[in-house]
Amino acid sequence: MKTRLRQGVRPLRPHCRPLKLHTDPRSPQHVVTAYGDDHVAVDGRRLARSLLLLPDRIDPSWGPDSFAALAETHIAQLVPLACDVLLLGTGRRQRFPAPALLRALIETGRGIEVMDTPAACRTYNILMAEGRAVAAALIIEGGPA
């Protein structure tokens, strides 16, 4: 069977055909499907404010409006999570919270990885696909960069 390509689109190699990736609609696990400076899309749903993401649930009410607004109350909500790895997406760029702010999380013995939000989205998808117990606290910053 011959595959028709859009005009101007060529396969990388003559034997390769273009692929389109899709999420598995039967999967009960939440997946990041897109992200940008001012949003994250989970399962195709665009979210424009900070959120907490786990494979089995989304909490769109978690989090500060910016990294500067990250407070102990936000961190306290992460302590009881049942996960081995917690990803903290700090917005458009990687910034590290003060160690005192993270003390309650550090004392749980859980792995905490701090990175920019796009990197946290990618890492979440990889760890979740591997079946790891992962959570991502993603700060979404509105406004210009």
N, C-alpha and C positions, 0 to 999 in steps of 0.2 A: 504494500500500500504506500502510495506516495504522499508525503506531508506537504501541504501548501504553507509557505511562509509569507508573512506580510512583506510588502515591497520594501526593500532595503535591509531586511533582516536576514542574516546568513548564519548558518551553524558554524561553530568554532572549527569543527572538523567535518569532512564530508559525511562521515557515518553518524555524527551526533545530531540529534533533533532537539529543538528548544523544549525546555521543561517549565511547567508552571506548578509551583508548590501550593498545596492546600493544607489547611489544618484538618484533622480528623473530627468531623462533627459529632461522632459518637463518644469522643473523649470527654470524661468529666473534669479534666484538668484545665485550668485557665492558662492561656498562652499569650504572650505579648506578640501582637501581629504587626505593630508599627509604633514608631515614636518620632517625636520632633522636639524642637526647643520648648514648645508650649503644650505638649500633650503626650499621652501614651495611649495606644489602642490595645485593649485586651479583648480577645475573641472578636475582633472587628469593631468593638465599641470604643469610641473616642472618649477619653477622660482628660479633662483639662485642669485638674487640681491634684495635689499630692494624694497618694493612696498607699495602702498596704495590700500586697498581693501574695497569696499562697495558692498552691495548686488546687485547693478545694474551695477557696473563697476570696472575695475581693472586699476590702473595706475602703470605700471612697471617701469616708469621713476622717481618715487618719491624716495627720501631718500638718506641717506648717506651710505657709504660702511661699516661703523662701528659706534658704539655708540659714540666714541670719536669725530667723524666727524659731529655729529648732530649739526646743526646751526640754527640760526634764519630764514634763507631762507627756510629751510625744514619745520619749524613750521608755518611760514607764509602761506604756501600752504594748511595747515590744517584748518586755521581759517574760510574760507568761506564754509566749508562743511555743508550740511544740515543733521545733525545727532544729536541725543540726547546724545549718548555715544561715546566717542573716546577712542579706545584702543591703547596704544603705546607699541609695542613689542620692547624691548631694546636689543635683541640679545639672546645669549645663557644663560645669567643670567640677573636677574632684577637689574637695576641701575636707579637711579633717576636723571633726568636732573636738572640743577640749576633752582630755581624758576623764576629767571629773564628770562630765556629762554622760559619758559612756560607762561609768563605773558599775552601775547596776547590771548592764548587759555583760560586761567583762566577768563579773562575779558568777554568772550562770555557767561559765565554762564553754559557752557556745562559740562557734567560729563567727566572727564579725568581719565582713569585708566592706571597706568604704571605697566607693568609686563614683564617677559621674553617672547620671541617670541612664544615658544610653548604654554604657557598659554594663550597668546593673541589669538592664532589660535583657541584653544578650546572654549574660551569665545565668540569669534566672532561667531562661529557656533551656539552656544546655543542662544545667543541674536538674531541672524538673524532668526533662526528657530521659535523664539517666536514672530517674526514680529516687533521687535524693530528697530528703526532708528539707526544703528550702523556703525561705520567705524573703520578700523584697519590699523594703520601705522606700518608696520612690518620691522624691521631692520634685514637683513640677513647678517651675518658676514661670509666671506670666510676665508679659511686658518685654521690652527690647533687651537684647543681650548686653 
